[in-house]
Amino acid sequence: MTHRTYLTKFFLGVGVIASTLAMTLPAQAQPETLTIAAANSVKDALRKVLPIFESQHRDINVRVIYGPSQTLRKQIEEGAPVDVFLPSLSEEIDQLETKGLVILGSKRVYAGTSLVLITSTTLPAPIGSMQDLHTVPVRRIAIGDPKTSSVGKVALQFIKYSKLEPHLKAKHVFGEHSRAVLDLVAKGEAEVGIVYRTDAASDERVRILDTAPADSHTPIRYEVAIVWTAKNLSGAGDFIEFLLTPQIQAQLKEHGFDQASRNVGIAQQQEGKP
């Protein structure tokens, strides 16, 4: 047998063995994708906690779609391939729920926050409190567009409740979402703005001046739910439970969230339960 013939038979033999092993060994499971639709106001917090979730669930590949809550909700209604929905106002999940587009029993309240008045750190307004808006003139006040953002809806509730509408109506500068409001204030295009504490807590360009009374607006509860288009139900459930763990609740608190009780907001929607 020549040297070349020997090598040819050797490599052919190796190829046969490799093919046999490939057919007999189980294929390695590929990570399943978990698609999350999340409000812009939770972006900073999610960027902090998602690596922790992924390190604990290596069989899951997380994909996040950020945007205004109302826009995301409409996309889900139209069949967008989403597993978990995290809007900035519980009303968005309620609307899906009334249409039967939320998986039964999956809704949870995982946090809350408050409404705050902000100004720029470099160009601060001569205002110290919400009450000053009645007496201290401002040229512009930035709020979210109520047609596209939840924070805009809540800001208008506060303005009407506080009887500030006559003073401020002509001075509104609308941002499409919370981050746009932050930008308007940070750049000095509006002296003050109204956002959620979660929006302002991690932005060094703005300073919180005051907090709106809790009864001046709809309670700001952050809810999460599995929606009708979900394909990764197991991963979605794991993610919701992850948000409620003490470790993650502590992380969320650093971003301006109020802690959620594990017993609050659990949707008791099974038949026969109130």
C-alpha positions as CSV (number, residue, x, y, z in Angstrom):
1,M,0.0,0.0,0.0
2,T,1.4,3.4,-1.0
3,H,1.7,6.3,1.5
4,R,-0.9,8.3,-0.5
5,T,-3.4,5.4,-0.5
6,Y,-3.0,4.9,3.2
7,L,-3.7,8.6,3.9
8,T,-6.7,8.6,1.6
9,K,-8.2,5.6,3.5
10,F,-7.4,7.2,6.9
11,F,-9.2,10.4,6.1
12,L,-12.1,8.5,4.6
13,G,-12.4,6.5,7.8
14,V,-12.3,9.7,9.9
15,G,-15.1,11.2,7.8
16,V,-17.3,8.1,8.2
17,I,-16.8,8.2,12.0
18,A,-17.6,11.9,12.1
19,S,-20.7,11.4,10.1
20,T,-21.8,8.6,12.3
21,L,-21.3,10.6,15.4
22,A,-23.2,13.6,13.9
23,M,-26.2,11.3,13.3
24,T,-26.1,9.6,16.7
25,L,-25.3,12.6,19.0
26,P,-28.3,14.9,19.9
27,A,-28.2,18.3,18.3
28,Q,-27.4,21.2,20.6
29,A,-30.6,23.1,21.4
30,Q,-30.6,26.7,20.0
31,P,-31.7,29.5,22.3
32,E,-35.3,30.5,22.0
33,T,-36.1,34.1,21.3
34,L,-38.1,36.1,23.9
35,T,-39.5,39.3,22.3
36,I,-40.3,42.2,24.7
37,A,-42.1,45.3,23.7
38,A,-41.2,48.0,26.2
39,A,-41.9,51.7,26.8
40,N,-39.1,54.1,26.3
41,S,-39.3,55.1,30.0
42,V,-38.1,51.6,31.1
43,K,-35.2,51.5,28.6
44,D,-32.5,52.4,31.1
45,A,-33.7,50.0,33.8
46,L,-34.1,47.1,31.3
47,R,-30.6,47.6,29.9
48,K,-29.4,47.1,33.5
49,V,-31.4,44.0,34.4
50,L,-31.6,42.1,31.1
51,P,-28.0,40.9,31.2
52,I,-28.8,39.4,34.6
53,F,-31.8,37.6,33.2
54,E,-29.8,36.3,30.2
55,S,-27.0,35.0,32.4
56,Q,-29.6,33.1,34.4
57,H,-31.5,31.8,31.3
58,R,-28.9,30.9,28.8
59,D,-31.5,29.1,26.7
60,I,-33.2,32.4,26.0
61,N,-32.2,35.1,23.5
62,V,-33.9,38.4,24.5
63,R,-35.0,40.8,21.8
64,V,-36.4,44.2,22.9
65,I,-38.5,46.6,20.9
66,Y,-38.7,50.1,22.5
67,G,-41.2,52.8,21.7
68,P,-44.2,54.9,22.9
69,S,-46.6,52.7,24.9
70,Q,-49.6,53.5,22.7
71,T,-47.7,52.7,19.5
72,L,-46.5,49.4,20.9
73,R,-50.0,48.5,22.0
74,K,-51.5,49.2,18.6
75,Q,-48.8,47.1,17.0
76,I,-49.7,44.2,19.3
77,E,-53.4,44.6,18.4
78,E,-52.4,44.2,14.8
79,G,-50.5,41.0,15.4
80,A,-46.9,42.1,16.0
81,P,-44.8,39.0,17.1
82,V,-44.4,40.0,20.8
83,D,-44.2,37.8,23.9
84,V,-44.2,40.3,26.7
85,F,-45.5,43.9,26.9
86,L,-44.1,46.5,29.3
87,P,-46.0,49.8,28.8
88,S,-45.5,52.9,30.9
89,L,-49.2,53.0,31.9
90,S,-51.3,50.1,33.0
91,E,-54.2,51.4,30.9
92,E,-52.4,50.1,27.8
93,I,-52.6,46.5,29.1
94,D,-56.2,47.1,30.2
95,Q,-57.1,48.0,26.7
96,L,-55.6,44.8,25.3
97,E,-57.2,42.8,28.1
98,T,-60.7,44.1,27.2
99,K,-60.1,42.8,23.7
100,G,-59.0,39.4,24.9
101,L,-55.4,40.0,23.7
102,V,-53.7,39.2,27.1
103,I,-52.9,35.7,28.2
104,L,-55.3,34.9,31.1
105,G,-53.7,35.4,34.5
106,S,-50.4,36.7,33.2
107,K,-50.8,40.4,34.2
108,R,-48.6,41.6,37.1
109,V,-47.8,45.0,38.6
110,Y,-44.1,45.0,39.0
111,A,-43.4,48.6,40.0
112,G,-44.8,52.1,40.3
113,T,-43.5,55.6,40.1
114,S,-44.5,59.3,40.6
115,L,-44.9,62.4,38.4
116,V,-42.2,65.0,38.8
117,L,-41.4,68.5,37.7
118,I,-37.9,68.9,36.2
119,T,-35.6,71.6,35.0
120,S,-32.2,71.7,33.3
121,T,-29.1,71.3,35.4
122,T,-27.2,73.9,33.3
123,L,-30.1,76.3,32.6
124,P,-32.3,75.9,35.7
125,A,-35.6,77.7,35.9
126,P,-36.3,80.0,38.9
127,I,-38.9,77.6,40.2
128,G,-38.7,75.4,43.4
129,S,-42.1,73.6,43.4
130,M,-45.2,72.7,41.4
131,Q,-47.0,75.5,43.3
132,D,-44.7,78.1,41.8
133,L,-46.1,77.4,38.4
134,H,-49.1,79.5,39.5
135,T,-47.0,82.6,40.1
136,V,-43.7,82.3,38.4
137,P,-44.0,82.9,34.6
138,V,-42.4,80.3,32.3
139,R,-42.0,80.6,28.6
140,R,-42.4,77.0,27.8
141,I,-43.2,73.8,29.7
142,A,-42.4,70.4,28.0
143,I,-44.9,67.5,28.4
144,G,-45.4,64.3,26.5
145,D,-47.8,64.4,23.6
146,P,-51.0,62.9,25.0
147,K,-51.8,61.4,21.6
148,T,-48.6,59.3,21.6
149,S,-47.4,59.0,25.1
150,S,-48.8,57.8,28.5
151,V,-46.7,60.4,30.4
152,G,-48.4,63.1,28.4
153,K,-51.9,61.9,29.4
154,V,-50.9,61.8,33.1
155,A,-49.2,65.3,32.9
156,L,-52.4,66.8,31.5
157,Q,-54.4,65.2,34.4
158,F,-52.1,66.9,36.9
159,I,-52.3,70.3,35.1
160,K,-56.1,70.2,35.1
161,Y,-56.3,69.0,38.7
162,S,-54.0,71.7,39.8
163,K,-56.0,74.4,37.9
164,L,-52.8,75.3,36.0
165,E,-54.4,75.0,32.5
166,P,-55.2,78.7,32.1
167,H,-51.5,79.5,33.0
168,L,-49.8,76.9,30.9
169,K,-52.1,75.9,27.9
170,A,-50.4,78.3,25.5
171,K,-47.0,77.3,26.7
172,H,-47.0,73.6,26.1
173,V,-44.2,72.1,24.0
174,F,-45.0,68.5,23.2
175,G,-42.5,65.6,23.0
176,E,-43.4,62.4,21.2
177,H,-42.3,60.4,24.3
178,S,-40.6,60.8,27.6
179,R,-37.1,61.0,26.2
180,A,-38.1,63.8,23.9
181,V,-39.4,65.7,26.9
182,L,-36.1,65.2,28.7
183,D,-34.2,66.5,25.6
184,L,-36.4,69.6,25.4
185,V,-35.7,70.5,29.0
186,A,-32.0,69.5,28.9
187,K,-31.3,71.7,25.8
188,G,-33.2,74.7,27.3
189,E,-36.0,74.6,24.7
190,A,-38.4,74.5,27.7
191,E,-37.6,75.8,31.2
192,V,-39.4,73.0,32.9
193,G,-41.0,69.7,32.0
194,I,-43.2,67.0,33.6
195,V,-42.2,63.4,33.4
196,Y,-42.2,60.2,35.4
197,R,-39.5,59.9,38.1
198,T,-38.2,56.9,36.2
199,D,-37.5,59.1,33.3
200,A,-35.5,61.7,35.2
201,A,-33.7,59.6,37.8
202,S,-30.9,58.4,35.6
203,D,-30.6,61.6,33.4
204,E,-27.8,63.9,34.7
205,R,-28.9,66.7,32.4
206,V,-32.0,67.4,34.4
207,R,-32.9,68.0,38.1
208,I,-36.1,67.1,39.9
209,L,-37.8,70.1,41.5
210,D,-40.9,68.6,43.0
211,T,-43.3,65.7,43.0
212,A,-47.0,65.9,42.0
213,P,-49.5,64.9,44.7
214,A,-50.5,61.2,44.2
215,D,-54.2,62.1,44.0
216,S,-53.6,64.6,41.1
217,H,-53.4,61.9,38.5
218,T,-54.1,58.3,37.6
219,P,-51.8,56.0,39.7
220,I,-48.7,55.3,37.8
221,R,-48.3,51.5,37.9
222,Y,-45.9,49.6,35.7
223,E,-47.6,46.4,34.6
224,V,-46.3,43.5,32.5
225,A,-48.3,40.9,30.7
226,I,-48.0,38.1,28.2
227,V,-49.8,38.9,25.0
228,W,-51.8,36.9,22.5
229,T,-49.1,36.7,19.9
230,A,-46.6,35.1,22.3
231,K,-44.7,32.1,21.1
232,N,-42.3,31.7,24.0
233,L,-44.8,31.3,26.9
234,S,-42.3,29.6,29.2
235,G,-39.6,32.3,28.8
236,A,-42.2,35.0,29.1
237,G,-43.4,33.6,32.5
238,D,-39.8,33.3,33.7
239,F,-39.2,36.9,32.8
240,I,-42.2,38.2,34.7
241,E,-41.2,36.2,37.8
242,F,-37.7,37.6,37.4
243,L,-38.9,41.2,37.6
244,L,-40.5,40.4,41.0
245,T,-37.4,39.0,42.6
246,P,-35.9,41.1,45.5
247,Q,-32.6,41.5,43.5
248,I,-34.4,43.1,40.5
249,Q,-36.8,45.1,42.6
250,A,-33.7,46.7,44.3
251,Q,-32.2,47.4,40.8
252,L,-35.4,49.0,39.7
253,K,-35.5,51.3,42.8
254,E,-32.2,52.8,41.7
255,H,-33.9,53.9,38.5
256,G,-36.8,55.7,40.2
257,F,-39.3,52.9,40.5
258,D,-41.3,52.2,43.6
259,Q,-41.2,48.6,44.9
260,A,-44.0,46.3,44.0
261,S,-45.5,43.8,46.4
262,R,-45.5,40.2,45.0
263,N,-49.2,40.1,46.0
264,V,-50.2,43.3,44.3
265,G,-51.6,43.4,40.8
266,I,-51.9,39.6,40.2
267,A,-54.7,39.3,37.8
268,Q,-57.3,37.0,39.3
269,Q,-59.2,36.3,36.1
270,Q,-60.0,32.7,36.4
271,E,-63.6,31.7,36.1
272,G,-65.5,31.9,39.4
273,K,-63.0,34.4,41.0
274,P,-63.8,38.1,41.6
